[in-house]
Amino acid sequence: TKHVTGEGKNTITYFVADIYVRNIENFRTAFAGGEYGHGVRENTVTMAQENNAVIALSGDYYGTREQGIVIRNGKLYRDVLFEDVCVLYYDGTMATYTADEFNIDEVIARGAYQAWSFGPKLLNNGEIPDKFNTGVGGANPRSAIGYVEPGHYYFVLVDGRQQDISYSRGMKISELAQLFQELGCKEAYNLDGGQSAVMAFDGKL
């Protein structure tokens, strides 16, 4: 659903997808070009079409750095820690970790299904942190994921940086965290935003 808040230069336009999955393996991730690598780019809408996705959201843009945990559809591709990490487990639970909380062996043993490395984490058991681990806290386009309970998730896409500034100024990290709290999420995690932030539904932008 599309939402618009504020007015004039303070207008924020964002989209919320309320997602239920019965089988966690229907919650899949995909690589640009169909394989793990660096410097590979592909349009999110094209990737959604190629993977028969009902809905798709841009991810963590893992290929821009050499660090960051990468687990995709149950396979570990990179175990080098970056900063905050978000993990989706085979039992449908989702957890977010700061770097000092994260232990790759424990996460694997618990049954990690997906793991993203961008951040920051936005909620701690439904509570907004006093401080966010980010240098980009201001108003920006955003893509983010939230967790309510096993099988129930939210995708959020926030528009911004359009020439028409009255369309959407983007969202601050603190505003994004508040939105996920209002949606009833226990955990939430900021993915790569800016010009990379894209949501596709039914094969369309």
FENPE-V899475 format. One record per pair of residues at least 12 apart in sequence whose ideal C-beta (glycine too) atoms are under 6 Angstrom apart, sorted by the first residue. I is the first residue (numbers start at 1). J is the second residue. If there is no record, write none. Layout:
[[I;J] [I;J]]
This chain:
[[1;16] [2;15] [8;166] [9;165] [11;166] [11;168] [12;168] [12;171] [13;159] [13;167] [13;168] [14;158] [15;157] [15;199] [16;156] [17;55] [17;155] [19;153] [20;151] [20;152] [21;151] [24;90] [24;92] [28;73] [29;72] [29;73] [29;114] [30;47] [30;51] [36;77] [38;63] [44;58] [44;198] [44;200] [45;200] [45;205] [48;200] [49;203] [55;201] [56;200] [57;143] [57;155] [57;199] [58;143] [58;196] [58;197] [58;198] [59;191] [60;116] [60;117] [60;118] [60;191] [60;192] [61;192] [61;196] [67;80] [67;82] [68;82] [68;117] [69;85] [69;115] [69;117] [71;112] [71;114] [71;115] [74;113] [79;104] [81;99] [82;117] [83;99] [83;119] [83;133] [84;98] [84;119] [84;120] [84;121] [84;133] [85;97] [85;102] [85;117] [86;116] [86;189] [87;107] [87;112] [87;115] [88;113] [88;114] [89;111] [89;113] [90;111] [90;113] [92;150] [92;151] [93;150] [94;147] [94;187] [96;121] [96;187] [96;189] [118;191] [118;192] [119;190] [120;132] [120;133] [120;134] [120;190] [121;189] [122;177] [122;180] [122;188] [122;190] [123;180] [123;187] [123;188] [125;186] [126;186] [128;177] [128;181] [132;173] [134;173] [137;173] [138;172] [139;169] [139;170] [139;172] [140;160] [140;170] [140;193] [141;158] [141;159] [141;160] [141;161] [141;170] [141;193] [141;194] [141;197] [142;158] [142;171] [142;176] [142;193] [142;197] [143;157] [143;191] [143;193] [143;197] [144;156] [144;176] [144;190] [144;191] [145;189] [146;180] [146;185] [146;188] [147;185] [147;186] [147;187] [148;184] [148;185] [154;183] [157;197] [157;199] [158;171]]
